[in-house]
Amino acid sequence: MVGFRPADVPPTAAVKFIGAGTAACIADLVTFPLDTAKVRLQIQGESSGTAKASSAQTMKYRGVFGTIATMVRTEGPCSLYNGLVAGLQRQMSFASVRIGLYDSVKQFYTKGSDHVGIGSRLLAGCTTGAMAVALAQPTDVVKVRFQAQVSAGAANKRYQGTMDAYRTIAKKEGFRGLWKGTGPNITRNAIVNCTELVTYDLIKDALLRNTQMTDNLPCHFTSAFGAGFCTTVIASPVDVVKTRYMNSAHGQYSSALNCALAMLTKEGPMAFYKGFMPSFLRLGSWNVVMFVTYEQLKRAMMAARHNWSTSR
């Protein structure tokens, strides 16, 4: 076919599945220090039960860049990538489902119709988000535990490695420990997935219809940045509760709701927006890297597929 353009050919479900997981891993490699800083700020001020947490402990981290600087100074630069292996495992399984299957599930709900309403988009986002959590929850638990772990020598580490973390959690907390926080994580990811994917979808459609933009890099960048901001505003409270509950010691909270109530009574409503700036910096930059990479990977993979089929 002369003049073949990948943008003119709809990518297959397999291309979207593989492309989403790969793009998410690349985005995680770029933004992981921001995610680690977010986790540290979210759990800051969480005491083991007393309201008299020392001011040194309470204010150990100040702001996203202050947190990163403190971690580099006290724990070394590698501490910013604590949990990276589990994070990449999570993205390869998690993003492949929640992002890669989004279009296919959306088409299933609309029965192939060209008209896609907001309800179908939201339903597809909730569905793929829940499916992804069911598959990848253990990797998320391990990632959060590593990011919250202060690097203080091998003998004092909570876990010695990624596989050790999976084994230790299963042994000490039972098989259910690996799925700890599934409820708030499903809630969080339903919210994130709907906001992130639906907002990206809507902004991109609006830009293509109402501006001179075409389906190219500036359009993808603008749509991804807008989706990142909207997602951070809506999802931050659930994200903080999810992080606290996943990182908690066995028996510290009876449920995710108990964790949220403890935060509200001990730290006030603003506790639900702890780590907002690193969350926005991370989600905004993550969305930009992920969606831009995803769009380019889809085109590259479709071009490679076309070249392979025509050369046979």
Stockholm file with secondary structure:
# STOCKHOLM 1.0

chainA/1-312         MVGFRPADVPPTAAVKFIGAGTAACIADLVTFPLDTAKVRLQIQGESSGTAKASSAQTMKYRGVFGTIATMVRTEGPCSLYNGLVAGLQRQMSFASVRIGLYDSVKQFYTKGSDHVGIGSRLLAGCTTGAMAVALAQPTDVVKVRFQAQVSAGAANKRYQGTMDAYRTIAKKEGFRGLWKGTGPNITRNAIVNCTELVTYDLIKDALLRNTQMTDNLPCHFTSAFGAGFCTTVIASPVDVVKTRYMNSAHGQYSSALNCALAMLTKEGPMAFYKGFMPSFLRLGSWNVVMFVTYEQLKRAMMAARHNWSTSR
#=GR chainA/1-312 SS CTTCCGGGSCCCHHHHHHHHHHHHHHHHHHHHHHHHHHHHHHHTTCCSSCSCCCHHHHTSCCSHHHHHHHHHHHHCGGGGGTTHHHHHHHHHHHHHHHTTTHHHHHHHHHTTCSCCCHHHHHHHHHHHHHHHHHHHHHHHHHHHHHHHSCCCCGGGCSCSSHHHHHHHHHHHHCGGGGGTTHHHHHHHHHHHHIIIIIHHHHHHHHHHHHSSCCSSHHHHHHHHHHHHHHHHHHHHHHHHHHHHHHHSCTTSCSSHHHHHHHHHHHHCGGGGGTTHHHHHHHHHHHHHHHHHHHHHHHHHHHHHHHHHHHHC
#=GC SS_cons         CTTCCGGGSCCCHHHHHHHHHHHHHHHHHHHHHHHHHHHHHHHTTCCSSCSCCCHHHHTSCCSHHHHHHHHHHHHCGGGGGTTHHHHHHHHHHHHHHHTTTHHHHHHHHHTTCSCCCHHHHHHHHHHHHHHHHHHHHHHHHHHHHHHHSCCCCGGGCSCSSHHHHHHHHHHHHCGGGGGTTHHHHHHHHHHHHIIIIIHHHHHHHHHHHHSSCCSSHHHHHHHHHHHHHHHHHHHHHHHHHHHHHHHSCTTSCSSHHHHHHHHHHHHCGGGGGTTHHHHHHHHHHHHHHHHHHHHHHHHHHHHHHHHHHHHC
//
